[in-house]
Amino acid sequence: MPSDAGERAIKESLVQLLDSQDKVRGCGLLVDSQHIVTCAHVVALVIPGVKAIQSDKPVESVRVVFPYFMPTAHTIARVVTWKPVTDRPPQDLVEDIAVLRLDRPAPVPCGTLSDADWAGRAFMAHGFPESNPSGDCVGSA
């Protein structure tokens, strides 16, 4: 199992992406002080008119919140990398990826997680489904 500090760092790195009605449409992971990795289809759910399959990178901003650190403070991010959903696997095998850059550094400490923080977990997935907007994890050890 991860250490208490590792568990806290993992949760504090989770980000919710909100639509214009403040509805949680998906999540992402803070990977450094200003970048979040998420899925292109999640960004498409957040920004009206954006399609997960479009080739052009969206220019509209995305509102994000850090639910385990500052659940009521919204932060703005913009798409800097866009790999849309495709009908067939692309040549580089990379699809459905979006990297967002925060307009200012993240309000959470962004530390590096060690192998020990992940030890004991075969996987951990976290999301914010409509049935549980507070978030939920599934995992297997």
N, C-alpha and C positions, 0 to 999 in steps of 0.2 A: 504494500500500500504506500501511497505517497506520504511524505512527511506532512505535518500540519502546515508548515510554511509553503511547501510545494502545492498542497491542495488550495491554499489561499491564493497563491500566485496564479494557478490555473483559472480559478473562478474570477479573479480580478482582471484577467486577460480576455474574458468573454464579453462580447459586445452584442447588443440588440440593435437591429436596424428597424427604424420606424417609418410608417407611411405618413401621409399628410393628416390623417386622423389620429395619430399617435398609437396606431395599432402595430404591434410587433409582427413583422413579416418574416424574420429570420435572424440568424446570428452570424457572427464573425469572430475572429481571433486576433487580438492585438499581438503583432510579432516584433515590434520595436516601439519606440516612443511616439511614432507618428503613422505607422502603417497597420492596416487591418486586412486580413485575407478572408474572403467570403466567396459565395457562389454568384455567378452572373445571373442565374435565375432568381436569386434573392433580391439583387439590385433591381431587376425588372419588376418585381412585385412592389418595390418601394417607390419607384419613380413612375408617375403616370406617363403612358405613351412609350415607355422603353420596353423593347422585346428582348427576351433572352437570346434570340437568334440573330439579332442585328449585328452587323459587322462594325459599325461606328461606335466608338466609345461614348457613353453618355456624358453630357457636360453638366447636367443638373447636380446639385448637391444632395447629399444623403444625410439624414439626421440619425445619430447613433446615441446610445446611452450605455453606460457601464452598470448593469443591474446589481452587481455584487459590491460595488464601490460607491457610486453616486447615482442611485436609481432615478432621481428626479432631474438631474442636470443633463440636458441635451448638448451634444457636440456636433459640429458640422464636419463632413468629410467629402472628398471628391474622388471620382474614379481616376486612377492613374494607369492601371493595366486592365485590359478587357479581353478575355478569351471567351467568345460566345458559345452557346450550346450549338452543336452541329448535328446534322442528320447521320453523318458517317464520321468515324473517328478521324480527326485531323492528322496530317502527316507527323506533327510533333507530339501527338497524343495528348495535347493539353486543351481542355475545353471546360466550360462552365466555371471559370475562375474570374474573380474581380479582386483587384487590390485597391484599397481606398487609402488616401492620405488625409489625415486630420488637418484642419486649418491651424491648429495649435497643438503643442505636445499633449499627450494623453494625461488625464487627471489622476492616473494610477501609476504607482511605481512599476517600471517595466524591467524586471530582473530576468536573468537567464535561469531556466529550469535545468536541473541536472538529471542524469539518468535515474538517480535514486528517487527523484520526484515522480517518475513514471513507473517505477518498479512495481511489479505485482499486478499490472493491468495489461490484459491482452488488448483491450481497446476501451475507449471511453468516448461516447458521443453525447453532445449536449445540443439541445435545441429549445425553441420556444413555440410549440405547436398551439394551434387555436384552442385546443382542449385544456392547455395548461400554460397560459401566457407568463406565468412566473418562472417557467423554465423547468427542465427535467433532464436528468442524465440516465443513460443506460451504459452498462459496462460489463465486462467479463474478465475474470482473473485466471 
